[in-house]
Amino acid sequence: MHPDILGWAATIVLMATLIRQMVKQWQSPHPETVSKWLFLGQMTASTLFTIYSALLGSTVFVVTNALLLLTAVVGQIMAWRRRRVSAGTQGR
């Protein structure tokens, strides 16, 4: 078995888990506030790991880390929108 098969399988499982968590967070009527430092840390680490993986020539890790960066960005946007909506409904 080629080692990349394991890497792609891990990427699929990781992304499915993160996407499910994002959907659950979005659908929750009372979403927990997620630390902005968590998002900042994830985005920074994912960016650095993407660059590192590219320098090593590892396609699996470039794609995986780029997708992790994307989930961090989308998660941050979702959190900002939820906070704005919550702040708007509390003012009524």
N, CA, C and O atoms as a CHARMM CRD file, in Angstrom:
* protein
*
  368
    1    1 MET  N      0.84500  -1.18000   0.00000 PROA 1      0.00000
    2    1 MET  CA     0.00000   0.00000   0.00000 PROA 1      0.00000
    3    1 MET  C      0.89100   1.24600   0.00000 PROA 1      0.00000
    4    1 MET  O      1.85800   1.33900   0.75600 PROA 1      0.00000
    5    2 HSD  N      0.54700   2.17600  -0.84900 PROA 2      0.00000
    6    2 HSD  CA     1.30000   3.43100  -0.92700 PROA 2      0.00000
    7    2 HSD  C      0.98400   4.28300   0.30800 PROA 2      0.00000
    8    2 HSD  O     -0.18000   4.40600   0.69000 PROA 2      0.00000
    9    3 PRO  N      1.99500   4.86400   0.92500 PROA 3      0.00000
   10    3 PRO  CA     1.77800   5.66500   2.13900 PROA 3      0.00000
   11    3 PRO  C      0.81000   6.83400   1.94700 PROA 3      0.00000
   12    3 PRO  O      0.11900   7.22300   2.88800 PROA 3      0.00000
   13    4 ASP  N      0.75500   7.39700   0.74100 PROA 4      0.00000
   14    4 ASP  CA    -0.15500   8.51900   0.50500 PROA 4      0.00000
   15    4 ASP  C     -1.61800   8.12400   0.68500 PROA 4      0.00000
   16    4 ASP  O     -2.44900   8.96900   1.01600 PROA 4      0.00000
   17    5 ILE  N     -1.93800   6.85500   0.47100 PROA 5      0.00000
   18    5 ILE  CA    -3.32300   6.39200   0.66900 PROA 5      0.00000
   19    5 ILE  C     -3.73100   6.60800   2.12300 PROA 5      0.00000
   20    5 ILE  O     -4.84800   7.04400   2.40300 PROA 5      0.00000
   21    6 LEU  N     -2.82700   6.30400   3.04200 PROA 6      0.00000
   22    6 LEU  CA    -3.10400   6.53800   4.46900 PROA 6      0.00000
   23    6 LEU  C     -3.25400   8.03400   4.75100 PROA 6      0.00000
   24    6 LEU  O     -4.12800   8.44100   5.51600 PROA 6      0.00000
   25    7 GLY  N     -2.40900   8.83800   4.13500 PROA 7      0.00000
   26    7 GLY  CA    -2.48300  10.28300   4.32800 PROA 7      0.00000
   27    7 GLY  C     -3.79400  10.85900   3.81900 PROA 7      0.00000
   28    7 GLY  O     -4.40500  11.69300   4.48700 PROA 7      0.00000
   29    8 TRP  N     -4.23500  10.41900   2.63500 PROA 8      0.00000
   30    8 TRP  CA    -5.50300  10.91200   2.09500 PROA 8      0.00000
   31    8 TRP  C     -6.67600  10.42000   2.92800 PROA 8      0.00000
   32    8 TRP  O     -7.64100  11.15600   3.13400 PROA 8      0.00000
   33    9 ALA  N     -6.60500   9.18500   3.41000 PROA 9      0.00000
   34    9 ALA  CA    -7.67500   8.66000   4.27200 PROA 9      0.00000
   35    9 ALA  C     -7.76700   9.48800   5.55500 PROA 9      0.00000
   36    9 ALA  O     -8.86400   9.81800   6.00700 PROA 9      0.00000
   37   10 ALA  N     -6.62400   9.81800   6.13400 PROA 10     0.00000
   38   10 ALA  CA    -6.60600  10.63700   7.34400 PROA 10     0.00000
   39   10 ALA  C     -7.17800  12.02800   7.05900 PROA 10     0.00000
   40   10 ALA  O     -7.89900  12.58200   7.88800 PROA 10     0.00000
   41   11 THR  N     -6.86300  12.58600   5.90500 PROA 11     0.00000
   42   11 THR  CA    -7.38200  13.89200   5.51700 PROA 11     0.00000
   43   11 THR  C     -8.90200  13.86000   5.42100 PROA 11     0.00000
   44   11 THR  O     -9.57600  14.76700   5.91100 PROA 11     0.00000
   45   12 ILE  N     -9.44000  12.82700   4.79500 PROA 12     0.00000
   46   12 ILE  CA   -10.88900  12.69400   4.64000 PROA 12     0.00000
   47   12 ILE  C    -11.57500  12.60000   6.00200 PROA 12     0.00000
   48   12 ILE  O    -12.57600  13.27400   6.24500 PROA 12     0.00000
   49   13 VAL  N    -11.03500  11.76700   6.88500 PROA 13     0.00000
   50   13 VAL  CA   -11.61900  11.60700   8.22300 PROA 13     0.00000
   51   13 VAL  C    -11.55000  12.92500   8.99600 PROA 13     0.00000
   52   13 VAL  O    -12.52700  13.32800   9.62700 PROA 13     0.00000
   53   14 LEU  N    -10.40900  13.58600   8.94900 PROA 14     0.00000
   54   14 LEU  CA   -10.23000  14.84700   9.66800 PROA 14     0.00000
   55   14 LEU  C    -11.19200  15.90900   9.14600 PROA 14     0.00000
   56   14 LEU  O    -11.83400  16.60500   9.93300 PROA 14     0.00000
   57   15 MET  N    -11.29500  16.03500   7.84200 PROA 15     0.00000
   58   15 MET  CA   -12.17800  17.04500   7.26500 PROA 15     0.00000
   59   15 MET  C    -13.64500  16.73900   7.57200 PROA 15     0.00000
   60   15 MET  O    -14.41500  17.65200   7.87100 PROA 15     0.00000
   61   16 ALA  N    -14.03400  15.48100   7.50300 PROA 16     0.00000
   62   16 ALA  CA   -15.42300  15.10900   7.82200 PROA 16     0.00000
   63   16 ALA  C    -15.74400  15.48500   9.26900 PROA 16     0.00000
   64   16 ALA  O    -16.83300  15.97900   9.56100 PROA 16     0.00000
   65   17 THR  N    -14.80500  15.25200  10.15800 PROA 17     0.00000
   66   17 THR  CA   -14.98700  15.58500  11.57400 PROA 17     0.00000
   67   17 THR  C    -15.11100  17.09700  11.76800 PROA 17     0.00000
   68   17 THR  O    -16.00900  17.56400  12.46900 PROA 17     0.00000
   69   18 LEU  N    -14.21800  17.85200  11.15100 PROA 18     0.00000
   70   18 LEU  CA   -14.24500  19.30600  11.31700 PROA 18     0.00000
   71   18 LEU  C    -15.48000  19.93500  10.67700 PROA 18     0.00000
   72   18 LEU  O    -16.07400  20.85200  11.24300 PROA 18     0.00000
   73   19 ILE  N    -15.86300  19.45100   9.51300 PROA 19     0.00000
   74   19 ILE  CA   -17.05600  19.98600   8.85800 PROA 19     0.00000
   75   19 ILE  C    -18.29400  19.69100   9.69500 PROA 19     0.00000
   76   19 ILE  O    -19.15900  20.55300   9.85200 PROA 19     0.00000
   77   20 ARG  N    -18.38200  18.48000  10.23100 PROA 20     0.00000
   78   20 ARG  CA   -19.52500  18.12900  11.08800 PROA 20     0.00000
   79   20 ARG  C    -19.57600  19.04700  12.30800 PROA 20     0.00000
   80   20 ARG  O    -20.65500  19.48000  12.71300 PROA 20     0.00000
   81   21 GLN  N    -18.43300  19.34200  12.88800 PROA 21     0.00000
   82   21 GLN  CA   -18.39400  20.22700  14.05500 PROA 21     0.00000
   83   21 GLN  C    -18.83200  21.64300  13.67600 PROA 21     0.00000
   84   21 GLN  O    -19.54800  22.29500  14.43400 PROA 21     0.00000
   85   22 MET  N    -18.40300  22.11600  12.50600 PROA 22     0.00000
   86   22 MET  CA   -18.80200  23.44800  12.05500 PROA 22     0.00000
   87   22 MET  C    -20.31300  23.51500  11.84000 PROA 22     0.00000
   88   22 MET  O    -20.94600  24.50200  12.21600 PROA 22     0.00000
   89   23 VAL  N    -20.89100  22.48500  11.24600 PROA 23     0.00000
   90   23 VAL  CA   -22.34400  22.45600  11.02400 PROA 23     0.00000
   91   23 VAL  C    -23.07500  22.45500  12.36500 PROA 23     0.00000
   92   23 VAL  O    -24.05900  23.17200  12.54400 PROA 23     0.00000
   93   24 LYS  N    -22.58800  21.64800  13.29800 PROA 24     0.00000
   94   24 LYS  CA   -23.20600  21.57100  14.62400 PROA 24     0.00000
   95   24 LYS  C    -23.11700  22.92900  15.33300 PROA 24     0.00000
   96   24 LYS  O    -24.07700  23.36500  15.97000 PROA 24     0.00000
   97   25 GLN  N    -21.98100  23.58200  15.22200 PROA 25     0.00000
   98   25 GLN  CA   -21.79200  24.89900  15.83700 PROA 25     0.00000
   99   25 GLN  C    -22.75700  25.90100  15.20800 PROA 25     0.00000
  100   25 GLN  O    -23.34900  26.71000  15.92200 PROA 25     0.00000
  101   26 TRP  N    -22.92500  25.86500  13.90700 PROA 26     0.00000
  102   26 TRP  CA   -23.79800  26.80500  13.21100 PROA 26     0.00000
  103   26 TRP  C    -25.26200  26.57800  13.57500 PROA 26     0.00000
  104   26 TRP  O    -26.02000  27.53800  13.71700 PROA 26     0.00000
  105   27 GLN  N    -25.67000  25.31200  13.72800 PROA 27     0.00000
  106   27 GLN  CA   -27.06500  24.98100  13.98900 PROA 27     0.00000
  107   27 GLN  C    -27.46600  25.15100  15.44500 PROA 27     0.00000
  108   27 GLN  O    -28.65700  25.23100  15.74800 PROA 27     0.00000
  109   28 SER  N    -26.52400  25.20500  16.32700 PROA 28     0.00000
  110   28 SER  CA   -26.82200  25.30400  17.74600 PROA 28     0.00000
  111   28 SER  C    -27.50100  26.63100  18.07000 PROA 28     0.00000
  112   28 SER  O    -27.02500  27.68600  17.65100 PROA 28     0.00000
  113   29 PRO  N    -28.62700  26.59200  18.82500 PROA 29     0.00000
  114   29 PRO  CA   -29.29200  27.84800  19.19400 PROA 29     0.00000
  115   29 PRO  C    -28.47700  28.65500  20.20500 PROA 29     0.00000
  116   29 PRO  O    -28.65800  29.86700  20.32400 PROA 29     0.00000
  117   30 HSD  N    -27.60200  28.00200  20.91500 PROA 30     0.00000
  118   30 HSD  CA   -26.75300  28.67000  21.90300 PROA 30     0.00000
  119   30 HSD  C    -25.30100  28.25100  21.69300 PROA 30     0.00000
  120   30 HSD  O    -24.74500  27.50000  22.49400 PROA 30     0.00000
  121   31 PRO  N    -24.70000  28.72900  20.63100 PROA 31     0.00000
  122   31 PRO  CA   -23.32100  28.30900  20.35700 PROA 31     0.00000
  123   31 PRO  C    -22.36700  28.82700  21.42900 PROA 31     0.00000
  124   31 PRO  O    -22.48800  29.96100  21.89400 PROA 31     0.00000
  125   32 GLU  N    -21.45700  28.00900  21.79600 PROA 32     0.00000
  126   32 GLU  CA   -20.43200  28.41800  22.75100 PROA 32     0.00000
  127   32 GLU  C    -19.50500  29.41000  22.05600 PROA 32     0.00000
  128   32 GLU  O    -19.21000  29.26900  20.86900 PROA 32     0.00000
  129   33 THR  N    -19.06200  30.38300  22.77900 PROA 33     0.00000
  130   33 THR  CA   -18.10700  31.31500  22.22300 PROA 33     0.00000
  131   33 THR  C    -16.76300  30.62400  22.13400 PROA 33     0.00000
  132   33 THR  O    -16.23800  30.10400  23.11900 PROA 33     0.00000
  133   34 VAL  N    -16.22100  30.63100  20.93300 PROA 34     0.00000
  134   34 VAL  CA   -14.92700  30.00300  20.71600 PROA 34     0.00000
  135   34 VAL  C    -13.87000  31.09400  20.76300 PROA 34     0.00000
  136   34 VAL  O    -14.04400  32.16900  20.18900 PROA 34     0.00000
  137   35 SER  N    -12.79400  30.81000  21.44000 PROA 35     0.00000
  138   35 SER  CA   -11.73000  31.78600  21.61200 PROA 35     0.00000
  139   35 SER  C    -11.17000  32.24000  20.27000 PROA 35     0.00000
  140   35 SER  O    -10.89600  31.42800  19.38600 PROA 35     0.00000
  141   36 LYS  N    -11.00400  33.55400  20.13600 PROA 36     0.00000
  142   36 LYS  CA   -10.38300  34.06400  18.91500 PROA 36     0.00000
  143   36 LYS  C     -8.93700  33.60900  18.82200 PROA 36     0.00000
  144   36 LYS  O     -8.37300  33.52200  17.73100 PROA 36     0.00000
  145   37 TRP  N     -8.33700  33.31800  19.98000 PROA 37     0.00000
  146   37 TRP  CA    -6.95300  32.83700  19.98500 PROA 37     0.00000
  147   37 TRP  C     -6.85500  31.42400  19.41700 PROA 37     0.00000
  148   37 TRP  O     -5.84500  31.05800  18.81600 PROA 37     0.00000
  149   38 LEU  N     -7.90700  30.63500  19.61000 PROA 38     0.00000
  150   38 LEU  CA    -7.93100  29.29800  19.01400 PROA 38     0.00000
  151   38 LEU  C     -7.90000  29.41600  17.49500 PROA 38     0.00000
  152   38 LEU  O     -7.11300  28.74100  16.83200 PROA 38     0.00000
  153   39 PHE  N     -8.75700  30.27200  16.94800 PROA 39     0.00000
  154   39 PHE  CA    -8.78800  30.46600  15.50100 PROA 39     0.00000
  155   39 PHE  C     -7.46900  31.04700  14.99700 PROA 39     0.00000
  156   39 PHE  O     -6.92400  30.58100  13.99600 PROA 39     0.00000
  157   40 LEU  N     -6.96200  32.05300  15.68400 PROA 40     0.00000
  158   40 LEU  CA    -5.70900  32.67200  15.27100 PROA 40     0.00000
  159   40 LEU  C     -4.56600  31.66000  15.28700 PROA 40     0.00000
  160   40 LEU  O     -3.75800  31.60500  14.36000 PROA 40     0.00000
  161   41 GLY  N     -4.51000  30.87100  16.34200 PROA 41     0.00000
  162   41 GLY  CA    -3.47800  29.84300  16.43900 PROA 41     0.00000
  163   41 GLY  C     -3.60900  28.79500  15.34800 PROA 41     0.00000
  164   41 GLY  O     -2.61700  28.38600  14.74600 PROA 41     0.00000
  165   42 GLN  N     -4.84600  28.36100  15.09600 PROA 42     0.00000
  166   42 GLN  CA    -5.06100  27.35300  14.05900 PROA 42     0.00000
  167   42 GLN  C     -4.69000  27.90800  12.68600 PROA 42     0.00000
  168   42 GLN  O     -4.05100  27.22300  11.88700 PROA 42     0.00000
  169   43 MET  N     -5.09000  29.14300  12.41400 PROA 43     0.00000
  170   43 MET  CA    -4.78900  29.73800  11.11100 PROA 43     0.00000
  171   43 MET  C     -3.28000  29.92200  10.92700 PROA 43     0.00000
  172   43 MET  O     -2.74700  29.65600   9.85000 PROA 43     0.00000
  173   44 THR  N     -2.60300  30.37000  11.96800 PROA 44     0.00000
  174   44 THR  CA    -1.15800  30.55500  11.88400 PROA 44     0.00000
  175   44 THR  C     -0.44800  29.22500  11.68100 PROA 44     0.00000
  176   44 THR  O      0.40300  29.09500  10.80100 PROA 44     0.00000
  177   45 ALA  N     -0.80100  28.23900  12.49400 PROA 45     0.00000
  178   45 ALA  CA    -0.16100  26.92700  12.38000 PROA 45     0.00000
  179   45 ALA  C     -0.44700  26.29000  11.01900 PROA 45     0.00000
  180   45 ALA  O      0.44900  25.71600  10.40000 PROA 45     0.00000
  181   46 SER  N     -1.67800  26.39000  10.56000 PROA 46     0.00000
  182   46 SER  CA    -2.02300  25.80000   9.26600 PROA 46     0.00000
  183   46 SER  C     -1.27800  26.47500   8.12300 PROA 46     0.00000
  184   46 SER  O     -0.83600  25.80500   7.18900 PROA 46     0.00000
  185   47 THR  N     -1.13800  27.78500   8.18900 PROA 47     0.00000
  186   47 THR  CA    -0.38600  28.50500   7.16000 PROA 47     0.00000
  187   47 THR  C      1.07300  28.06000   7.14900 PROA 47     0.00000
  188   47 THR  O      1.63400  27.75500   6.09600 PROA 47     0.00000
  189   48 LEU  N      1.67200  28.02700   8.32500 PROA 48     0.00000
  190   48 LEU  CA     3.07300  27.61700   8.41400 PROA 48     0.00000
  191   48 LEU  C      3.27200  26.16300   7.99200 PROA 48     0.00000
  192   48 LEU  O      4.24000  25.84800   7.30000 PROA 48     0.00000
  193   49 PHE  N      2.36000  25.27300   8.40300 PROA 49     0.00000
  194   49 PHE  CA     2.47300  23.87200   8.00300 PROA 49     0.00000
  195   49 PHE  C      2.24700  23.69600   6.49700 PROA 49     0.00000
  196   49 PHE  O      2.85200  22.81700   5.88400 PROA 49     0.00000
  197   50 THR  N      1.39000  24.51600   5.90100 PROA 50     0.00000
  198   50 THR  CA     1.17700  24.44200   4.45200 PROA 50     0.00000
  199   50 THR  C      2.46300  24.81200   3.71700 PROA 50     0.00000
  200   50 THR  O      2.87000  24.12800   2.77800 PROA 50     0.00000
  201   51 ILE  N      3.08900  25.88700   4.14700 PROA 51     0.00000
  202   51 ILE  CA     4.35400  26.31000   3.52900 PROA 51     0.00000
  203   51 ILE  C      5.42600  25.24100   3.73300 PROA 51     0.00000
  204   51 ILE  O      6.14000  24.88000   2.79700 PROA 51     0.00000
  205   52 TYR  N      5.53000  24.74300   4.95300 PROA 52     0.00000
  206   52 TYR  CA     6.51300  23.69200   5.27800 PROA 52     0.00000
  207   52 TYR  C      6.29600  22.45900   4.40800 PROA 52     0.00000
  208   52 TYR  O      7.24800  21.89300   3.87100 PROA 52     0.00000
  209   53 SER  N      5.03900  22.04800   4.27600 PROA 53     0.00000
  210   53 SER  CA     4.71000  20.86400   3.47800 PROA 53     0.00000
  211   53 SER  C      5.04900  21.08200   2.00600 PROA 53     0.00000
  212   53 SER  O      5.51700  20.16800   1.32600 PROA 53     0.00000
  213   54 ALA  N      4.81000  22.29100   1.52400 PROA 54     0.00000
  214   54 ALA  CA     5.14500  22.60900   0.13000 PROA 54     0.00000
  215   54 ALA  C      6.65200  22.54000  -0.08300 PROA 54     0.00000
  216   54 ALA  O      7.12400  22.02500  -1.09600 PROA 54     0.00000
  217   55 LEU  N      7.39500  23.06100   0.87700 PROA 55     0.00000
  218   55 LEU  CA     8.85800  23.01200   0.76600 PROA 55     0.00000
  219   55 LEU  C      9.37700  21.57600   0.76500 PROA 55     0.00000
  220   55 LEU  O     10.39000  21.27600   0.13400 PROA 55     0.00000
  221   56 LEU  N      8.67200  20.68700   1.48000 PROA 56     0.00000
  222   56 LEU  CA     9.05000  19.26900   1.49900 PROA 56     0.00000
  223   56 LEU  C      8.51900  18.51800   0.27500 PROA 56     0.00000
  224   56 LEU  O      8.94500  17.39800  -0.01000 PROA 56     0.00000
  225   57 GLY  N      7.58600  19.14600  -0.44100 PROA 57     0.00000
  226   57 GLY  CA     7.01800  18.50100  -1.62000 PROA 57     0.00000
  227   57 GLY  C      5.96600  17.45900  -1.30100 PROA 57     0.00000
  228   57 GLY  O      5.78300  16.51300  -2.06600 PROA 57     0.00000
  229   58 SER  N      5.27400  17.61500  -0.18700 PROA 58     0.00000
  230   58 SER  CA     4.25900  16.63800   0.23500 PROA 58     0.00000
  231   58 SER  C      2.85900  17.14500  -0.12100 PROA 58     0.00000
  232   58 SER  O      2.28000  17.96400   0.59200 PROA 58     0.00000
  233   59 THR  N      2.33800  16.64700  -1.22400 PROA 59     0.00000
  234   59 THR  CA     1.02100  17.06900  -1.68900 PROA 59     0.00000
  235   59 THR  C     -0.06000  16.77500  -0.65700 PROA 59     0.00000
  236   59 THR  O     -0.93500  17.60900  -0.42300 PROA 59     0.00000
  237   60 VAL  N     -0.01000  15.60700  -0.04400 PROA 60     0.00000
  238   60 VAL  CA    -1.02100  15.24200   0.95700 PROA 60     0.00000
  239   60 VAL  C     -1.06800  16.28500   2.06700 PROA 60     0.00000
  240   60 VAL  O     -2.14900  16.73900   2.44400 PROA 60     0.00000
  241   61 PHE  N      0.07200  16.66300   2.58400 PROA 61     0.00000
  242   61 PHE  CA     0.08900  17.60200   3.69200 PROA 61     0.00000
  243   61 PHE  C     -0.19100  19.03600   3.24700 PROA 61     0.00000
  244   61 PHE  O     -0.74500  19.81900   4.01900 PROA 61     0.00000
  245   62 VAL  N      0.17900  19.39100   2.02500 PROA 62     0.00000
  246   62 VAL  CA    -0.17400  20.72400   1.52200 PROA 62     0.00000
  247   62 VAL  C     -1.69100  20.85200   1.47400 PROA 62     0.00000
  248   62 VAL  O     -2.25300  21.82700   1.97400 PROA 62     0.00000
  249   63 VAL  N     -2.34900  19.87100   0.87600 PROA 63     0.00000
  250   63 VAL  CA    -3.81000  19.90900   0.75400 PROA 63     0.00000
  251   63 VAL  C     -4.46300  19.86600   2.13400 PROA 63     0.00000
  252   63 VAL  O     -5.36800  20.65100   2.41600 PROA 63     0.00000
  253   64 THR  N     -4.01300  18.96100   2.98900 PROA 64     0.00000
  254   64 THR  CA    -4.60000  18.82700   4.32400 PROA 64     0.00000
  255   64 THR  C     -4.47600  20.12200   5.11400 PROA 64     0.00000
  256   64 THR  O     -5.45400  20.58400   5.70300 PROA 64     0.00000
  257   65 ASN  N     -3.29900  20.70600   5.13200 PROA 65     0.00000
  258   65 ASN  CA    -3.09800  21.92400   5.91100 PROA 65     0.00000
  259   65 ASN  C     -3.81400  23.11700   5.29300 PROA 65     0.00000
  260   65 ASN  O     -4.27500  23.99900   6.01700 PROA 65     0.00000
  261   66 ALA  N     -3.91300  23.16000   3.97300 PROA 66     0.00000
  262   66 ALA  CA    -4.68600  24.22400   3.33400 PROA 66     0.00000
  263   66 ALA  C     -6.16800  24.08400   3.69000 PROA 66     0.00000
  264   66 ALA  O     -6.84400  25.08700   3.91900 PROA 66     0.00000
  265   67 LEU  N     -6.67200  22.86100   3.73900 PROA 67     0.00000
  266   67 LEU  CA    -8.06200  22.63900   4.13500 PROA 67     0.00000
  267   67 LEU  C     -8.27900  22.99300   5.60300 PROA 67     0.00000
  268   67 LEU  O     -9.32700  23.53100   5.96100 PROA 67     0.00000
  269   68 LEU  N     -7.31500  22.70100   6.44200 PROA 68     0.00000
  270   68 LEU  CA    -7.41500  23.09100   7.85400 PROA 68     0.00000
  271   68 LEU  C     -7.45700  24.61400   7.98500 PROA 68     0.00000
  272   68 LEU  O     -8.20900  25.15300   8.79700 PROA 68     0.00000
  273   69 LEU  N     -6.65200  25.29400   7.19000 PROA 69     0.00000
  274   69 LEU  CA    -6.68300  26.75400   7.18800 PROA 69     0.00000
  275   69 LEU  C     -8.06000  27.24500   6.74600 PROA 69     0.00000
  276   69 LEU  O     -8.61100  28.17400   7.33600 PROA 69     0.00000
  277   70 LEU  N     -8.60600  26.62700   5.72200 PROA 70     0.00000
  278   70 LEU  CA    -9.93700  27.01300   5.24000 PROA 70     0.00000
  279   70 LEU  C    -10.99700  26.81700   6.32500 PROA 70     0.00000
  280   70 LEU  O    -11.85800  27.67900   6.50300 PROA 70     0.00000
  281   71 THR  N    -10.94800  25.69500   7.05300 PROA 71     0.00000
  282   71 THR  CA   -11.93700  25.47900   8.11700 PROA 71     0.00000
  283   71 THR  C    -11.78200  26.50700   9.23000 PROA 71     0.00000
  284   71 THR  O    -12.77400  26.92600   9.82600 PROA 71     0.00000
  285   72 ALA  N    -10.55100  26.91700   9.51600 PROA 72     0.00000
  286   72 ALA  CA   -10.34400  27.95000  10.54100 PROA 72     0.00000
  287   72 ALA  C    -10.95300  29.27600  10.10200 PROA 72     0.00000
  288   72 ALA  O    -11.60000  29.95800  10.89700 PROA 72     0.00000
  289   73 VAL  N    -10.75000  29.63600   8.85700 PROA 73     0.00000
  290   73 VAL  CA   -11.29700  30.88900   8.34000 PROA 73     0.00000
  291   73 VAL  C    -12.82500  30.84800   8.32500 PROA 73     0.00000
  292   73 VAL  O    -13.48000  31.78700   8.77600 PROA 73     0.00000
  293   74 VAL  N    -13.38700  29.76000   7.80700 PROA 74     0.00000
  294   74 VAL  CA   -14.84700  29.62400   7.75900 PROA 74     0.00000
  295   74 VAL  C    -15.41900  29.62000   9.17800 PROA 74     0.00000
  296   74 VAL  O    -16.44000  30.25600   9.43900 PROA 74     0.00000
  297   75 GLY  N    -14.76700  28.91000  10.08300 PROA 75     0.00000
  298   75 GLY  CA   -15.22100  28.88600  11.47900 PROA 75     0.00000
  299   75 GLY  C    -15.21500  30.26400  12.10300 PROA 75     0.00000
  300   75 GLY  O    -16.13100  30.61400  12.84800 PROA 75     0.00000
  301   76 GLN  N    -14.19800  31.04900  11.81100 PROA 76     0.00000
  302   76 GLN  CA   -14.11700  32.41100  12.35100 PROA 76     0.00000
  303   76 GLN  C    -15.22600  33.27900  11.78100 PROA 76     0.00000
  304   76 GLN  O    -15.85100  34.04600  12.51200 PROA 76     0.00000
  305   77 ILE  N    -15.47200  33.16600  10.49300 PROA 77     0.00000
  306   77 ILE  CA   -16.54900  33.93800   9.86200 PROA 77     0.00000
  307   77 ILE  C    -17.90100  33.55300  10.47000 PROA 77     0.00000
  308   77 ILE  O    -18.72700  34.41900  10.75800 PROA 77     0.00000
  309   78 MET  N    -18.11800  32.26000  10.66100 PROA 78     0.00000
  310   78 MET  CA   -19.36900  31.80100  11.27100 PROA 78     0.00000
  311   78 MET  C    -19.52100  32.35700  12.67800 PROA 78     0.00000
  312   78 MET  O    -20.60300  32.80500  13.05600 PROA 78     0.00000
  313   79 ALA  N    -18.45000  32.33100  13.45100 PROA 79     0.00000
  314   79 ALA  CA   -18.50900  32.83600  14.83100 PROA 79     0.00000
  315   79 ALA  C    -18.81700  34.33000  14.84100 PROA 79     0.00000
  316   79 ALA  O    -19.62000  34.78600  15.65500 PROA 79     0.00000
  317   80 TRP  N    -18.19300  35.09400  13.95400 PROA 80     0.00000
  318   80 TRP  CA   -18.45500  36.53500  13.88800 PROA 80     0.00000
  319   80 TRP  C    -19.90900  36.79900  13.52800 PROA 80     0.00000
  320   80 TRP  O    -20.56300  37.65200  14.12900 PROA 80     0.00000
  321   81 ARG  N    -20.40700  36.06400  12.54900 PROA 81     0.00000
  322   81 ARG  CA   -21.80400  36.26500  12.13400 PROA 81     0.00000
  323   81 ARG  C    -22.76800  35.91900  13.25600 PROA 81     0.00000
  324   81 ARG  O    -23.73900  36.63900  13.49000 PROA 81     0.00000
  325   82 ARG  N    -22.50700  34.82200  13.94900 PROA 82     0.00000
  326   82 ARG  CA   -23.38800  34.41900  15.05100 PROA 82     0.00000
  327   82 ARG  C    -23.37600  35.46000  16.15200 PROA 82     0.00000
  328   82 ARG  O    -24.42200  35.76900  16.72300 PROA 82     0.00000
  329   83 ARG  N    -22.21900  36.00000  16.45500 PROA 83     0.00000
  330   83 ARG  CA   -22.13000  37.03700  17.49500 PROA 83     0.00000
  331   83 ARG  C    -22.90000  38.28000  17.07700 PROA 83     0.00000
  332   83 ARG  O    -23.59700  38.88800  17.88800 PROA 83     0.00000
  333   84 ARG  N    -22.77100  38.65500  15.80700 PROA 84     0.00000
  334   84 ARG  CA   -23.49400  39.83000  15.30200 PROA 84     0.00000
  335   84 ARG  C    -25.00700  39.61800  15.36400 PROA 84     0.00000
  336   84 ARG  O    -25.75400  40.50600  15.77400 PROA 84     0.00000
  337   85 VAL  N    -25.43900  38.43800  14.95300 PROA 85     0.00000
  338   85 VAL  CA   -26.87800  38.12500  14.99200 PROA 85     0.00000
  339   85 VAL  C    -27.37000  38.12400  16.43100 PROA 85     0.00000
  340   85 VAL  O    -28.43000  38.67500  16.73000 PROA 85     0.00000
  341   86 SER  N    -26.60100  37.50700  17.32300 PROA 86     0.00000
  342   86 SER  CA   -26.98800  37.46000  18.73200 PROA 86     0.00000
  343   86 SER  C    -27.04200  38.86300  19.33300 PROA 86     0.00000
  344   86 SER  O    -27.96300  39.18000  20.08500 PROA 86     0.00000
  345   87 ALA  N    -26.07500  39.69000  19.01000 PROA 87     0.00000
  346   87 ALA  CA   -26.05400  41.05400  19.52800 PROA 87     0.00000
  347   87 ALA  C    -27.23900  41.85300  18.98400 PROA 87     0.00000
  348   87 ALA  O    -27.80600  42.67900  19.69800 PROA 87     0.00000
  349   88 GLY  N    -27.61400  41.61200  17.73000 PROA 88     0.00000
  350   88 GLY  CA   -28.74100  42.31300  17.12500 PROA 88     0.00000
  351   88 GLY  C    -30.07800  41.90100  17.71800 PROA 88     0.00000
  352   88 GLY  O    -30.96900  42.73900  17.85400 PROA 88     0.00000
  353   89 THR  N    -30.24100  40.63900  18.07300 PROA 89     0.00000
  354   89 THR  CA   -31.52100  40.18700  18.63400 PROA 89     0.00000
  355   89 THR  C    -31.62900  40.54800  20.11000 PROA 89     0.00000
  356   89 THR  O    -32.74000  40.66200  20.62600 PROA 89     0.00000
  357   90 GLN  N    -30.52100  40.72800  20.79500 PROA 90     0.00000
  358   90 GLN  CA   -30.57400  41.10100  22.20200 PROA 90     0.00000
  359   90 GLN  C    -30.92900  42.57300  22.36900 PROA 90     0.00000
  360   90 GLN  O    -31.43600  42.98900  23.41000 PROA 90     0.00000
  361   91 GLY  N    -30.65400  43.35300  21.32700 PROA 91     0.00000
  362   91 GLY  CA   -30.93700  44.78000  21.40900 PROA 91     0.00000
  363   91 GLY  C    -32.41000  45.09900  21.16500 PROA 91     0.00000
  364   91 GLY  O    -32.82400  46.24600  21.33400 PROA 91     0.00000
  365   92 ARG  N    -33.19400  44.12100  20.77900 PROA 92     0.00000
  366   92 ARG  CA   -34.61100  44.36600  20.48100 PROA 92     0.00000
  367   92 ARG  C    -35.45900  44.33100  21.70400 PROA 92     0.00000
  368   92 ARG  O    -36.67300  44.51900  21.61900 PROA 92     0.00000
